[in-house]
Amino acid sequence: MLKRLTKNPLLPRRRLLFLQPRRPCANATPSAAAGKIAPAPATNEVPLGGDLAEESRSRLVRDTCSLLELRDSWNAKREAQLRHLLRVLSPPQVRAVLRAQAQRDARAAFEFFRWADRQWKYRHAPEVFDEMLALLSRTRLHDPARRVMRLMIRRGMRRGPQQFAHLMLSYSRAGKLRSAMRVLQLMQKDGCAPDISICNVAVNVLVVAGRVDKALEFAERMRRVGVDPDVVTYNCLIKGLCGAWRVIDALEMISSMLQNGCPPDKISYFTVMSFLCKEKRVAEVRNLLERMRNDAGLFPDQVTYNMLIHVLAKHGHADEALGFLRESEGKRFRVDEVGYSAIVHSFCLNGRMAEAKEIVSEMISKGCHPDVVTYSAVVDGFCRTGELNQARKVMKHMYKSGCKPNTVTHTALLNGLCKVGKTSEAWELLNKSEEEWWTPSDITYSVVMHGFRREGKLKESCDVVVQMLQKGFFPTTVEINLLIHALCKEGKPAEAKDFMEQCQSKGCSINVVNFTTVIHGFSRQGDLESALSLLDDMYLTNKHPDVVTYTVVVDALGKKGKMKEATELVQKMLKRGLLPTPVTYRTVIHRYCEKGKVEELLILLDKMLARQEISSAYNQFIEKLCAFGKLSEAYNLLSKVLRTASKRDAQTCHVLMERFLNRGLPLQSYNVACRMFQRNLIPDLNLCQKVESKLAQTGETQAAGKLIIKFVERGILKQND
């Protein structure tokens, strides 16, 4: 089955040498050659996932962690104290310290690991190395994990597939698939034979990276070298096939598991069922349930039905989820409030509030009391449909039934009020939160802020943000920019700047987009001095302008006719390594053509094109000159356009010909047409007939005849025509 699914040998043989039969590890028993790593002596063996709760409560561990928290203010005395503690810590206690540090920052744990290992007369025990690798495998810190592994190899410590698997996971989480697979080569050079555990990790790494065919090829090679795939291997492959929308192959793989003597478990079937539920293929789900019962002897239980109900409800298939709920009740399985809540939430998202109320009533009648999650879903559903009175009734019923509304419930109500234009009422309810004993969240404040912003009440929206900051919540940069943009749109860039600076002083994250929005607001008002001042503030606050910022300021300078300053700013942008965008080209061309600075623009365009080439730059140049009536300058640039002789160039030539005709200069239009013919570009026939007519009227009969003859020579017009 695996061989049939594999279409191409996606793993080169030189990278798969690790799956060749290898000699045993130097510290392994003969069983290691068959794929099992010999255990270390019992005195040194500590389970990696062992319970370190007792060690974590040790005073030595707590004192060590307290000292490490003061690392920013370390001195020689504190380092001596930490060195003394390190010498009396047992290996399990060192592991507990590493685990406590990793909960905050894995980098801090690695720094302590390195510092401790460099101390005099101290060396980490093997289980400490294992713990460090395990902690790093949960992060993207592949370089520290590699350094730990190299140190283990240098010191000759025991190494097995589990340690190499941790290193592989670190590379995988960092998105370095090739480096992750090279870990297997490192394992081969170290003399260790692969076992099923690291092979499963490799398969999962390939599946997570979306390389399903490579994973299938890898599993096939596992079988060739005597490492038979187990149910975990197959489950990883089934997950990858479903993720690649190859559900038929996934079903065939389940069938092949039975033939290969590796019966599938419920996870194998659940993976395919989840995919089918997302696609609302309920009939196939029921067929798979029958196959699970008949082929594998696995009978659907309460967990099976809960999974089906949740997946269907999560993807909006409430009716199908309700059908499985009825079926599970018919088989005397008990469905708890979580299953009911999932269906209620699905009905509410679809706006089917009558069915949601029926499910809630059914829950109460069966003695399954709805919790705050269920009621919150109903309140949110009524608010989505604009039935705010019904939402309030549900909240009153919650108080009567002893189920107190939480922050999510109140936020849903406030969101409903804001959607119908009652943001002031929502603001009043928010201010009464302390009286009603509920705590607003950052989402609650954001809902009210956006409500005021949509209603155009920007002052009130800013007041919400100020109170939000006082409560310790921070709006996102996107939310700040939306409010800044609204203030600038109303012609209040000064207020927008004050608001941005106030947010920045309170610790909010302000980015380049926020500065650019305010600069654009000042530019639209014609306040160039304030815009340039804010640009200087960006440099002072280490917020480097991007290409959009430079484009906005160049446009503002061009409006004021300060072309020298605009040229210097563009050159500064290029020196900083920023590439001009098509908008930058359009802005620069428009402003320079508007002021008649053709020569300066030619020099500047050459510098810009050297950094970021755009094929239509000179086309835009000529067309913009035509728009401003500078036809002679546009005609002089025609050679730069006719170099490529594309359709876009023909359009530009047609624009220039029409402008000459409108000016009463048909002979110049004729010259443009002749230059097009020289570059094997065919001018528009209707336009050329207009040129021929104008030439005849002005007495240029010879030129008019030549123009028509060129069409006849190319077979576009017959001689009789």
C-alpha positions as CSV (number, residue, x, y, z in Angstrom):
1,M,0.0,0.0,0.0
2,L,2.8,2.4,1.0
3,K,4.7,1.6,-2.2
4,R,1.7,2.1,-4.4
5,L,0.9,5.5,-2.8
6,T,4.5,6.7,-3.3
7,K,4.7,8.3,-6.7
8,N,8.3,9.6,-6.7
9,P,11.4,8.7,-4.8
10,L,11.3,12.0,-2.9
11,L,14.0,11.1,-0.4
12,P,17.4,10.9,-2.1
13,R,19.3,7.7,-1.2
14,R,22.3,9.6,0.1
15,R,20.0,11.0,2.8
16,L,18.6,7.6,3.7
17,L,21.7,5.9,4.6
18,F,20.6,6.0,8.2
19,L,18.1,3.3,7.4
20,Q,20.8,0.8,6.3
21,P,21.6,-1.9,8.9
22,R,24.1,-0.4,11.3
23,R,26.5,-1.7,13.8
24,P,25.2,-1.4,17.4
25,C,26.0,1.6,19.5
26,A,29.2,1.4,21.6
27,N,27.2,1.3,24.8
28,A,24.3,-0.8,23.5
29,T,23.4,-4.4,24.0
30,P,22.8,-6.8,21.1
31,S,19.1,-5.9,21.1
32,A,20.1,-2.4,20.0
33,A,21.1,-3.7,16.7
34,A,17.5,-4.7,16.1
35,G,16.3,-1.2,16.7
36,K,16.1,-1.0,20.5
37,I,18.4,1.1,22.5
38,A,19.9,-0.5,25.5
39,P,18.8,1.1,28.8
40,A,21.4,2.9,30.9
41,P,22.3,1.6,34.3
42,A,19.4,1.8,36.8
43,T,21.3,4.2,39.0
44,N,21.4,6.8,36.3
45,E,18.0,6.2,34.7
46,V,15.5,8.9,35.5
47,P,12.3,9.0,33.4
48,L,12.3,12.2,31.3
49,G,8.7,12.8,31.9
50,G,8.9,12.0,35.6
51,D,7.1,13.9,38.3
52,L,9.3,16.6,39.6
53,A,6.7,18.2,41.9
54,E,8.5,17.2,45.1
55,E,11.8,18.6,43.8
56,S,10.1,21.8,42.7
57,R,8.9,22.4,46.2
58,S,12.4,22.0,47.6
59,R,13.9,25.1,49.3
60,L,17.1,24.7,47.3
61,V,15.2,24.8,44.0
62,R,13.1,27.8,45.1
63,D,16.2,29.7,46.3
64,T,18.0,28.9,43.0
65,C,15.0,30.2,41.0
66,S,14.8,33.3,43.1
67,L,18.5,34.1,42.4
68,L,18.0,33.5,38.7
69,E,15.1,35.9,38.6
70,L,17.6,38.6,39.6
71,R,20.0,37.9,36.8
72,D,19.7,41.4,35.5
73,S,21.2,42.8,38.7
74,W,23.8,40.1,39.3
75,N,27.1,40.8,41.1
76,A,29.9,38.7,42.3
77,K,28.2,37.9,45.7
78,R,25.0,36.6,44.1
79,E,27.0,34.5,41.6
80,A,28.9,33.0,44.5
81,Q,25.6,32.1,46.2
82,L,24.3,30.5,43.1
83,R,27.5,28.6,42.7
84,H,27.2,27.3,46.2
85,L,23.6,26.2,45.6
86,L,24.6,24.4,42.4
87,R,27.1,22.2,44.2
88,V,24.4,20.9,46.6
89,L,21.7,20.4,44.0
90,S,20.9,16.9,43.0
91,P,20.3,16.1,39.3
92,P,16.5,15.9,39.8
93,Q,16.6,19.3,41.5
94,V,18.7,20.8,38.6
95,R,16.0,19.4,36.2
96,A,13.3,21.1,38.3
97,V,15.2,24.4,38.1
98,L,15.5,24.0,34.3
99,R,11.8,23.2,34.0
100,A,10.8,26.2,36.1
101,Q,13.0,28.5,34.0
102,A,11.7,27.1,30.8
103,Q,8.1,27.9,31.8
104,R,9.1,31.6,31.5
105,D,11.7,31.5,28.8
106,A,13.5,28.5,27.4
107,R,16.5,30.7,26.6
108,A,16.9,31.5,30.3
109,A,16.9,27.8,31.1
110,F,19.6,27.2,28.4
111,E,21.7,30.0,29.7
112,F,21.6,28.6,33.3
113,F,22.5,25.1,31.8
114,R,25.6,26.6,30.1
115,W,26.6,28.6,33.1
116,A,26.4,25.7,35.4
117,D,28.3,23.4,33.1
118,R,31.2,25.8,33.1
119,Q,31.6,25.8,36.8
120,W,34.6,24.3,38.5
121,K,34.3,20.7,39.6
122,Y,30.7,20.4,38.3
123,R,29.4,18.4,35.4
124,H,25.7,17.9,34.4
125,A,24.4,14.4,34.9
126,P,23.0,12.6,31.8
127,E,19.4,13.1,32.8
128,V,20.0,16.8,33.0
129,F,21.1,16.8,29.4
130,D,18.0,14.8,28.5
131,E,15.8,17.3,30.3
132,M,17.4,20.2,28.5
133,L,16.9,18.6,25.1
134,A,13.3,17.8,26.0
135,L,12.6,21.4,27.0
136,L,14.3,22.7,23.8
137,S,12.3,20.3,21.6
138,R,9.1,22.2,22.6
139,T,10.5,25.4,21.1
140,R,12.1,26.7,17.9
141,L,15.6,27.0,19.5
142,H,17.3,24.5,17.3
143,D,20.8,26.0,17.7
144,P,20.9,25.5,21.5
145,A,19.6,21.9,21.1
146,R,22.3,21.2,18.6
147,R,24.9,22.5,21.0
148,V,23.6,20.3,23.8
149,M,23.8,17.3,21.5
150,R,27.3,18.1,20.4
151,L,28.4,18.4,24.0
152,M,26.9,15.0,24.8
153,I,28.8,13.5,21.9
154,R,32.1,15.2,22.9
155,R,31.8,13.8,26.5
156,G,30.8,10.3,25.4
157,M,27.4,10.3,27.2
158,R,24.8,7.8,26.4
159,R,22.7,8.7,23.4
160,G,19.8,7.0,21.9
161,P,17.0,7.7,19.4
162,Q,15.1,9.7,22.1
163,Q,17.8,12.3,22.4
164,F,18.1,12.6,18.6
165,A,14.3,12.8,18.3
166,H,14.3,15.9,20.5
167,L,16.9,17.6,18.3
168,M,14.8,16.7,15.2
169,L,11.7,18.2,16.8
170,S,13.6,21.5,17.5
171,Y,14.6,21.8,13.8
172,S,11.1,20.9,12.7
173,R,9.4,23.6,14.9
174,A,11.8,26.1,13.4
175,G,10.7,25.2,9.9
176,K,14.1,23.6,9.0
177,L,12.9,20.4,7.5
178,R,16.1,19.5,5.7
179,S,18.1,20.0,8.9
180,A,15.6,17.9,10.8
181,M,16.1,15.0,8.5
182,R,19.9,15.4,8.6
183,V,19.7,14.5,12.3
184,L,19.2,10.9,11.1
185,Q,22.5,11.1,9.3
186,L,24.1,12.4,12.5
187,M,22.6,9.5,14.4
188,Q,24.0,7.1,11.8
189,K,27.5,8.6,12.2
190,D,27.1,8.2,15.9
191,G,26.7,4.4,15.4
192,C,23.1,4.2,16.6
193,A,20.5,2.1,14.8
194,P,17.1,3.7,14.3
195,D,14.1,2.4,16.2
196,I,10.4,2.8,15.7
197,S,10.2,5.9,18.0
198,I,12.5,8.1,16.0
199,C,11.1,6.8,12.7
200,N,7.7,7.9,13.9
201,V,9.0,11.3,14.8
202,A,10.5,11.6,11.3
203,V,7.3,10.6,9.7
204,N,5.4,13.1,11.8
205,V,7.9,15.9,10.9
206,L,7.4,15.2,7.2
207,V,3.6,15.1,7.6
208,V,3.5,18.4,9.5
209,A,5.7,20.0,6.8
210,G,3.1,18.9,4.2
211,R,5.5,16.4,2.5
212,V,3.1,13.4,2.6
213,D,4.7,11.6,-0.4
214,K,8.1,11.8,1.3
215,A,6.5,10.4,4.5
216,L,5.1,7.5,2.5
217,E,8.5,6.9,0.9
218,F,10.1,7.0,4.3
219,A,7.6,4.5,5.8
220,E,8.3,2.1,2.9
221,R,12.0,2.2,3.5
222,M,11.4,1.6,7.2
223,R,9.9,-1.8,6.2
224,R,12.8,-2.7,4.0
225,V,15.3,-2.3,6.8
226,G,13.3,-4.3,9.3
227,V,11.6,-1.5,11.2
228,D,7.9,-2.3,10.8
229,P,5.5,0.7,11.0
230,D,3.2,0.5,14.0
231,V,-0.2,2.0,14.5
232,V,1.4,5.4,15.4
233,T,3.2,5.5,12.0
234,Y,0.0,4.7,10.1
235,N,-2.0,7.3,12.1
236,C,0.5,10.0,11.2
237,L,0.3,9.0,7.5
238,I,-3.5,8.9,7.6
239,K,-3.5,12.4,9.2
240,G,-1.2,13.7,6.4
241,L,-3.3,12.1,3.7
242,C,-6.5,13.7,5.1
243,G,-4.7,17.0,5.3
244,A,-3.8,16.7,1.6
245,W,-7.5,15.9,0.7
246,R,-6.6,12.3,-0.2
247,V,-9.3,10.7,1.9
248,I,-9.6,7.7,-0.4
249,D,-5.9,6.9,0.1
250,A,-6.4,7.3,3.8
251,L,-9.3,4.7,3.7
252,E,-7.2,2.3,1.7
253,M,-4.4,2.7,4.2
254,I,-6.7,1.6,7.0
255,S,-7.6,-1.5,5.0
256,S,-3.9,-2.2,4.4
257,M,-3.2,-2.0,8.2
258,L,-5.4,-5.0,8.7
259,Q,-3.7,-6.9,6.0
260,N,-0.2,-6.1,7.4
261,G,-1.1,-7.4,10.8
262,C,-1.3,-3.9,12.4
263,P,-4.9,-3.4,13.3
264,P,-6.1,0.2,13.4
265,D,-7.2,1.8,16.6
266,K,-10.0,4.3,17.1
267,I,-7.7,7.2,16.4
268,S,-7.1,5.9,12.9
269,Y,-10.8,6.0,12.2
270,F,-11.4,9.2,14.1
271,T,-8.9,11.1,11.9
272,V,-10.8,10.2,8.7
273,M,-14.1,10.8,10.4
274,S,-13.1,14.3,11.4
275,F,-12.2,15.1,7.8
276,L,-15.5,13.7,6.5
277,C,-17.4,15.7,9.2
278,K,-15.8,18.9,8.0
279,E,-17.1,18.2,4.5
280,K,-20.6,17.2,5.8
281,R,-20.2,13.7,4.3
282,V,-22.4,12.1,7.0
283,A,-23.3,9.0,4.9
284,E,-19.6,8.2,4.5
285,V,-19.1,8.7,8.3
286,R,-21.8,6.1,9.0
287,N,-20.3,3.7,6.5
288,L,-16.9,4.1,8.3
289,L,-18.6,3.4,11.6
290,E,-19.8,0.1,10.2
291,R,-16.4,-0.7,8.9
292,M,-14.9,0.1,12.3
293,R,-17.3,-2.3,13.9
294,N,-17.1,-5.1,11.4
295,D,-13.5,-5.0,10.3
296,A,-11.6,-4.0,13.4
297,G,-14.1,-5.0,16.1
298,L,-14.2,-1.5,17.5
299,F,-17.6,-0.5,18.6
300,P,-18.6,3.2,18.7
301,D,-18.8,4.4,22.3
302,Q,-19.5,7.7,24.0
303,V,-16.1,9.2,23.0
304,T,-16.9,8.4,19.4
305,Y,-20.2,10.2,19.4
306,N,-18.8,13.1,21.4
307,M,-16.1,13.5,18.7
308,L,-18.6,13.4,15.9
309,I,-20.9,15.9,17.6
310,H,-18.2,18.4,18.3
311,V,-16.6,18.3,14.9
312,L,-19.9,18.6,13.1
313,A,-21.0,21.4,15.3
314,K,-17.7,23.2,15.1
315,H,-18.0,23.4,11.3
316,G,-21.6,24.6,11.3
317,H,-23.4,21.3,10.6
318,A,-25.8,21.6,13.5
319,D,-28.5,19.3,12.1
320,E,-26.1,16.5,11.5
321,A,-24.6,16.9,14.9
322,L,-28.1,16.8,16.4
323,G,-28.8,13.5,14.5
324,F,-25.7,11.8,16.1
325,L,-26.8,13.2,19.5
326,R,-30.2,11.5,19.1
327,E,-28.5,8.3,18.0
328,S,-26.2,8.3,21.0
329,E,-29.1,8.8,23.3
330,G,-30.9,6.0,21.7
331,K,-27.9,3.8,22.6
332,R,-28.2,5.0,26.2
333,F,-25.0,7.0,26.1
334,R,-25.1,10.1,28.3
335,V,-24.4,13.4,26.5
336,D,-23.2,16.0,28.9
337,E,-23.6,19.8,28.7
338,V,-20.5,20.2,26.6
339,G,-22.1,18.2,23.7
340,Y,-25.3,20.1,24.0
341,S,-23.5,23.4,24.2
342,A,-21.6,22.7,21.0
343,I,-24.9,22.1,19.1
344,V,-26.5,25.2,20.7
345,H,-23.5,27.3,19.7
346,S,-23.7,26.0,16.1
347,F,-27.4,26.8,15.8
348,C,-26.7,30.3,17.2
349,L,-24.0,31.0,14.7
350,N,-26.4,30.1,11.9
351,G,-29.0,32.4,13.4
352,R,-31.5,29.6,14.2
353,M,-32.4,30.7,17.6
354,A,-35.7,28.8,17.8
355,E,-33.8,25.5,17.5
356,A,-31.2,26.7,20.0
357,K,-33.9,27.5,22.6
358,E,-35.5,24.1,22.1
359,I,-32.1,22.4,22.8
360,V,-31.7,24.4,26.0
361,S,-35.2,23.5,27.1
362,E,-34.5,19.9,26.4
363,M,-31.3,20.1,28.5
364,I,-33.2,21.4,31.4
365,S,-35.9,18.9,31.1
366,K,-33.4,16.0,31.1
367,G,-31.6,17.3,34.2
368,C,-28.6,18.5,32.3
369,H,-28.3,22.1,33.5
370,P,-26.9,24.6,30.9
371,D,-23.7,26.2,32.1
372,V,-22.5,29.8,31.4
373,V,-20.9,28.7,28.1
374,T,-24.3,27.5,26.8
375,Y,-26.1,30.7,27.9
376,S,-23.4,32.9,26.5
377,A,-23.8,31.3,23.1
378,V,-27.5,32.0,23.3
379,V,-27.0,35.6,24.3
380,D,-24.5,36.1,21.5
381,G,-26.9,34.4,19.0
382,F,-29.8,36.8,19.9
383,C,-27.4,39.8,19.7
384,R,-26.3,38.7,16.2
385,T,-29.9,38.6,15.1
386,G,-30.6,42.0,16.7
387,E,-33.0,40.6,19.3
388,L,-31.5,42.4,22.3
389,N,-34.7,42.1,24.5
390,Q,-34.4,38.3,24.2
391,A,-30.8,38.5,25.1
392,R,-31.6,40.5,28.2
393,K,-34.3,37.9,29.1
394,V,-31.8,35.1,28.9
395,M,-29.4,37.0,31.2
396,K,-32.2,37.5,33.7
397,H,-33.0,33.8,33.5
398,M,-29.3,33.0,34.2
399,Y,-29.4,35.0,37.4
400,K,-32.6,33.2,38.5
401,S,-31.1,29.8,37.8
402,G,-28.0,30.5,39.7
403,C,-25.7,30.8,36.7
404,K,-24.0,34.1,36.9
405,P,-23.1,35.8,33.5
406,N,-19.3,36.1,32.9
407,T,-17.2,38.5,30.9
408,V,-18.0,36.7,27.6
409,T,-21.7,37.0,28.2
410,H,-21.6,40.7,29.0
411,T,-19.2,41.3,26.0
412,A,-21.7,39.6,23.7
413,L,-24.5,41.9,24.9
414,L,-22.3,45.0,24.5
415,N,-21.4,43.9,21.0
416,G,-25.0,43.6,20.1
417,L,-25.8,47.1,21.4
418,C,-22.9,48.5,19.4
419,K,-24.1,46.8,16.2
420,V,-27.5,48.5,16.4
421,G,-26.0,51.9,17.1
422,K,-26.5,51.9,20.9
423,T,-22.8,52.3,21.8
424,S,-23.6,55.0,24.5
425,E,-25.8,52.5,26.3
426,A,-23.1,49.8,26.0
427,W,-20.6,52.3,27.5
428,E,-22.8,53.0,30.5
429,L,-23.2,49.2,31.1
430,L,-19.4,48.9,30.9
431,N,-18.9,51.6,33.5
432,K,-21.3,49.7,35.8
433,S,-19.3,46.5,35.6
434,E,-17.9,46.9,39.1
435,E,-21.4,47.3,40.5
436,E,-22.6,44.1,38.8
437,W,-19.5,42.2,39.8
438,W,-18.0,41.3,36.5
439,T,-14.6,42.2,35.0
440,P,-14.3,43.6,31.5
441,S,-11.5,42.2,29.3
442,D,-9.5,43.9,26.5
443,I,-12.0,42.5,24.0
444,T,-14.9,44.2,25.9
445,Y,-13.2,47.6,25.6
446,S,-12.3,47.0,22.0
447,V,-16.0,46.3,21.2
448,V,-17.1,49.6,22.7
449,M,-14.3,51.5,21.1
450,H,-15.1,50.2,17.6
451,G,-18.8,51.0,18.2
452,F,-18.1,54.6,18.9
453,R,-15.7,54.7,15.9
454,R,-18.3,53.4,13.5
455,E,-20.8,56.0,14.8
456,G,-18.3,58.7,14.2
457,K,-17.9,59.6,17.9
458,L,-14.2,59.7,17.9
459,K,-13.8,61.6,21.2
460,E,-15.7,59.0,23.0
461,S,-13.7,56.3,21.3
462,C,-10.5,57.9,22.5
463,D,-11.9,58.1,26.0
464,V,-12.6,54.3,25.9
465,V,-8.9,53.7,25.0
466,V,-7.7,55.9,27.8
467,Q,-9.8,54.0,30.3
468,M,-8.6,50.8,28.8
469,L,-5.0,51.8,29.4
470,Q,-5.8,52.8,33.0
471,K,-7.2,49.3,33.6
472,G,-4.0,47.7,32.3
473,F,-5.2,46.6,28.8
474,F,-3.4,47.6,25.6
475,P,-5.1,48.1,22.3
476,T,-3.4,46.5,19.3
477,T,-1.6,48.5,16.7
478,V,-4.4,47.8,14.2
479,E,-7.0,49.2,16.6
480,I,-4.9,52.3,17.2
481,N,-4.4,52.8,13.5
482,L,-8.1,52.5,12.8
483,L,-8.8,55.3,15.3
484,I,-5.9,57.4,14.0
485,H,-7.1,57.0,10.5
486,A,-10.6,58.0,11.4
487,L,-9.3,61.2,13.1
488,C,-7.2,62.1,10.1
489,K,-10.1,61.5,7.8
490,E,-12.1,64.1,9.7
491,G,-9.3,66.5,9.3
492,K,-7.9,66.2,12.9
493,P,-4.3,65.0,12.4
494,A,-3.1,67.0,15.4
495,E,-5.5,65.1,17.7
496,A,-4.4,61.9,16.0
497,K,-0.8,62.6,16.8
498,D,-1.6,63.5,20.5
499,F,-3.6,60.3,20.8
500,M,-0.8,58.2,19.3
501,E,1.8,59.8,21.6
502,Q,-0.5,59.2,24.6
503,C,-0.8,55.5,23.7
504,Q,3.0,55.3,23.3
505,S,3.7,56.9,26.6
506,K,1.4,54.3,28.3
507,G,3.4,51.4,26.9
508,C,1.3,50.6,23.8
509,S,3.1,49.2,20.8
510,I,3.3,51.8,18.1
511,N,4.6,50.8,14.7
512,V,5.6,52.5,11.4
513,V,2.0,52.2,10.0
514,N,0.7,54.4,12.8
515,F,3.3,57.1,12.2
516,T,2.7,56.9,8.4
517,T,-1.1,57.3,8.9
518,V,-0.6,60.5,10.9
519,I,2.0,61.9,8.5
520,H,-0.5,61.3,5.7
521,G,-3.1,63.1,7.7
522,F,-0.8,66.2,8.0
523,S,0.1,66.0,4.3
524,R,-3.6,66.0,3.3
525,Q,-4.1,69.2,5.4
526,G,-1.0,70.8,3.7
527,D,0.9,70.9,7.0
528,L,4.2,69.9,5.6
529,E,6.2,71.1,8.6
530,S,4.3,68.9,11.0
531,A,4.7,65.9,8.7
532,L,8.5,66.4,8.4
533,S,8.7,66.9,12.2
534,L,6.9,63.6,12.8
535,L,9.3,61.9,10.3
536,D,12.2,63.1,12.4
537,D,10.4,61.7,15.5
538,M,10.3,58.3,13.9
539,Y,14.1,58.2,13.7
540,L,14.4,59.4,17.3
541,T,12.1,56.6,18.5
542,N,13.9,53.9,16.5
543,K,10.9,53.5,14.2
544,H,12.5,53.3,10.8
545,P,10.3,54.6,7.9
546,D,9.3,52.2,5.3
547,V,8.7,52.8,1.6
548,V,5.1,53.8,2.2
549,T,6.2,56.5,4.6
550,Y,8.8,57.9,2.1
551,T,6.2,57.8,-0.6
552,V,3.7,59.9,1.4
553,V,6.3,62.5,2.3
554,V,7.6,62.7,-1.2
555,D,4.1,63.3,-2.4
556,A,3.7,66.1,0.2
557,L,6.9,67.7,-0.9
558,G,5.9,67.5,-4.5
559,K,2.6,69.3,-3.8
560,K,4.5,72.2,-2.3
561,G,6.9,72.3,-5.2
562,K,10.0,71.4,-3.1
563,M,11.4,69.0,-5.7
564,K,15.0,69.3,-4.4
565,E,14.0,68.0,-1.0
566,A,11.8,65.3,-2.6
567,T,14.8,64.1,-4.7
568,E,17.0,63.9,-1.6
569,L,14.4,61.9,0.2
570,V,14.1,59.4,-2.6
571,Q,17.8,59.0,-2.7
572,K,17.9,58.5,1.0
573,M,15.2,55.8,0.7
574,L,17.3,54.0,-1.9
575,K,20.5,54.2,0.2
576,R,18.6,52.6,3.1
577,G,17.9,49.6,0.8
578,L,14.2,50.2,0.4
579,L,12.8,49.2,-2.9
580,P,10.3,51.6,-4.6
581,T,6.8,50.2,-5.2
582,P,4.6,50.9,-8.2
583,V,2.8,53.5,-6.0
584,T,6.2,55.2,-5.4
585,Y,6.8,55.3,-9.2
586,R,3.3,56.8,-9.9
587,T,3.7,59.4,-7.1
588,V,7.2,60.5,-8.2
589,I,6.3,60.6,-11.9
590,H,3.1,62.6,-11.3
591,R,4.6,65.2,-9.1
592,Y,7.7,65.8,-11.3
593,C,5.7,66.0,-14.5
594,E,3.2,68.3,-12.8
595,K,6.1,70.7,-12.0
596,G,7.8,70.2,-15.4
597,K,11.0,68.7,-13.9
598,V,11.6,66.3,-16.7
599,E,15.4,66.2,-16.6
600,E,15.5,65.7,-12.9
601,L,12.9,62.9,-13.2
602,L,15.0,61.2,-15.9
603,I,18.0,61.1,-13.6
604,L,16.0,59.9,-10.6
605,L,14.2,57.2,-12.6
606,D,17.5,55.7,-13.7
607,K,18.5,55.4,-10.0
608,M,15.2,53.9,-9.0
609,L,15.1,51.4,-11.9
610,A,18.6,50.3,-11.0
611,R,17.2,49.2,-7.6
612,Q,13.8,47.9,-8.6
613,E,12.9,47.7,-12.3
614,I,9.4,48.3,-13.4
615,S,8.5,47.8,-17.1
616,S,5.9,50.5,-17.4
617,A,7.9,53.4,-15.7
618,Y,8.6,55.3,-19.0
619,N,5.1,54.5,-20.2
620,Q,3.7,56.3,-17.2
621,F,6.2,59.1,-17.7
622,I,5.0,59.8,-21.3
623,E,1.3,59.4,-20.5
624,K,1.6,61.8,-17.5
625,L,3.5,64.3,-19.7
626,C,0.6,64.1,-22.2
627,A,-1.9,64.6,-19.5
628,F,-0.1,67.9,-18.5
629,G,0.2,69.0,-22.1
630,K,4.0,68.6,-22.4
631,L,3.9,66.8,-25.8
632,S,7.3,67.7,-27.1
633,E,9.0,66.3,-24.0
634,A,6.8,63.2,-24.3
635,Y,7.8,62.7,-28.0
636,N,11.5,63.0,-27.1
637,L,11.1,60.1,-24.6
638,L,9.4,57.8,-27.2
639,S,12.6,55.9,-27.9
640,K,12.8,54.6,-24.3
641,V,9.3,53.1,-24.7
642,L,9.8,51.6,-28.2
643,R,12.8,49.5,-27.0
644,T,10.5,46.6,-26.0
645,A,7.7,47.1,-28.6
646,S,5.0,45.6,-26.4
647,K,1.2,46.1,-26.3
648,R,1.7,48.4,-23.4
649,D,4.1,50.5,-25.5
650,A,1.5,50.6,-28.3
651,Q,-1.1,52.0,-25.9
652,T,1.3,54.7,-24.8
653,C,1.9,55.7,-28.5
654,H,-1.8,55.8,-29.1
655,V,-2.2,58.2,-26.2
656,L,0.5,60.5,-27.6
657,M,-1.1,60.3,-31.1
658,E,-4.5,61.3,-29.8
659,R,-3.0,64.3,-27.8
660,F,-1.2,65.5,-31.0
661,L,-4.5,65.2,-32.9
662,N,-6.3,67.2,-30.3
663,R,-3.7,69.9,-30.5
664,G,-4.1,70.0,-34.3
665,L,-0.8,68.5,-35.0
666,P,-1.6,65.5,-37.3
667,L,1.9,65.5,-38.8
668,Q,3.4,64.7,-35.3
669,S,0.9,61.9,-34.9
670,Y,2.0,60.6,-38.3
671,N,5.6,60.6,-37.1
672,V,4.7,58.6,-34.0
673,A,2.9,56.0,-36.3
674,C,5.9,55.7,-38.5
675,R,8.2,55.1,-35.6
676,M,5.7,52.4,-34.4
677,F,5.9,50.7,-37.9
678,Q,9.7,50.7,-37.7
679,R,9.5,48.7,-34.4
680,N,6.9,46.3,-36.0
681,L,4.1,47.7,-33.9
682,I,0.8,48.2,-35.7
683,P,-1.0,51.4,-34.8
684,D,-4.7,51.4,-34.3
685,L,-6.4,51.5,-37.7
686,N,-9.3,53.8,-36.7
687,L,-6.9,56.2,-35.1
688,C,-4.7,56.3,-38.1
689,Q,-7.7,56.9,-40.4
690,K,-8.4,60.0,-38.3
691,V,-4.8,61.1,-38.7
692,E,-5.0,60.5,-42.5
693,S,-8.2,62.6,-42.6
694,K,-6.6,65.5,-40.6
695,L,-3.5,65.3,-42.8
696,A,-5.6,65.6,-46.0
697,Q,-7.4,68.6,-44.5
698,T,-4.1,70.4,-43.8
699,G,-2.7,69.7,-47.2
700,E,-0.3,66.9,-46.2
701,T,-1.7,64.5,-48.9
702,Q,1.6,62.8,-49.5
703,A,2.0,61.8,-45.8
704,A,-1.6,60.7,-45.6
705,G,-1.1,58.4,-48.6
706,K,2.1,56.9,-47.1
707,L,0.3,56.1,-43.8
708,I,-2.4,54.1,-45.6
709,I,0.1,52.4,-47.9
710,K,1.9,51.0,-44.8
711,F,-1.3,49.3,-43.8
712,V,-1.8,47.9,-47.3
713,E,1.8,46.6,-47.4
714,R,1.1,44.6,-44.2
715,G,-2.1,43.2,-45.5
716,I,-4.3,45.0,-43.0
717,L,-6.1,47.0,-45.7
718,K,-6.8,46.0,-49.3
719,Q,-5.7,48.3,-52.1
720,N,-9.3,48.9,-53.2
721,D,-10.2,50.0,-49.7
